[in-house]
């Protein structure tokens, strides 16, 4: 009988038996956390758990597993093909994934074989919009037991570890914008199911360009109330959810969050908004500048500071200056590496249509005190214990792990090498001597590829992977004949 039970277990196993123990993460603390999750699954009669990870493009990839298999999946890992890491933003595979090394240069990633996603218990949430469904984020491991070098979450975890060795913890407040539209035609006819697919036809829920007016807020109160409840239900510390400038445009802010949890929160926030809206026949988009008439561009402003490990004091606060010496040097690092890091803060072709197309977006690597024309805006001042830096350049579609890791490591480099920030500019839009930010994704990626700092910070392997994906995306864009070109040249010449 015992032998038959063992054979049945072997046939039904997920992942690699006892992989968590094999790679050294099967700690008492993790087992206790998984036991608590198992109790929640049973108590709430959950049926499905979506086990996910985030790829380089910022896309959440999930495998839904039956809830009764969750503990086994947490111990053994959930398999995902390595080919997912070879896909650009349009899900086009950019390399020969069937090669012995999968095009990655590693035998353990060859043949489009499996890697294993190990669920992180700290990220588990019940999804209120999906029936009896849970969600959990994971860390990626290769079948040889090594952490996957191309897992963006690993980079943010390592950035947090480097900060911790210097006595710091990264603190981030998320301020991100999006659009919500009513879908009038989903465009799901087979002729529209191209790669990428034809976008749905949409219309605004109400008129825009009434920033923060009471009528605009009340006009969108129905959907905002639903979103507000969904965001709170998944444990996110919602601060504000409000109407922004253009038609259908909203802004969401969260309370400050420390470390890797801040990036995890950004991932969950975008999924919560998009999936809740999808269930209501709406489309939520974090595209920076949609190709629609009369819409306004969206950004992601990243608020950041460092807290001292131990007493949690704000390391940027000073009694006699707008920023402490640590804060100024952190700004110096952000300025020094701004251009090379733009591909991480603004990783889409479309994002540069926002940066170039509106005077409200920063164009140069500048800093100022409470001036929204600067790339870096210091909020607060002398004697303010909440003083922090707001980076206003970011794209809402940015990968949260890469955005935050690149910022924190650039700032840490400024501290380590005592990089000067100079004086804050009272007129940042007039600082023509300041370094100009890249104006295209192609220019940004070239600067990232040539950056010795980011190659050291993230490793050559990751930078080469990131650059290859982005250049493939750029190549598809540059080969596409736009409406502008057709109008400009077709009849004329």
Secondary structure, DSSP 4 states (H G I P E B T S, - for coil): -HHHHHHHHHHH--SSTTHHHHTT---HHHHHHHHHHHHHHHHTT--EEEEEEE-TTSPEEEEEEEGGGHHHHHHH-EEEEGGGGGB-TT--B-S-TTSTTTTTT-GGGGGG-EEEEEE-GGG-EEETTSTTEEEEEEEEE-TTSPBPTT-HHHHHHHHHHHHHHTTEEEEEEEEEEEEEEEEEE---SGGG--SSPPPPEEEESS----TT-HHHHHHTHHHHHHHHHHHHHTT--EEEEEE-SSTTEEEEEE--EETHHHHHHHHHHHHHHHHHHHHTTEEEE--SS-SSTT-----EEEEEEEEETTT--BTT--SSSSS-HHHHHHHHHHHHTHHHHHHHHS-STTHHHHHHH-TTS--B--EEES-TTSSEEEES-TT-TT-EEEEEEE-TTS-HHHHHHHHHHHHHHHHHTT----PPPSSGGG-TTSPBPPSSHHHHHHHHHT-HHHHHHH-HHHHHHHHHHHHHHHHHHHHSPPHHHHHHHTTT-
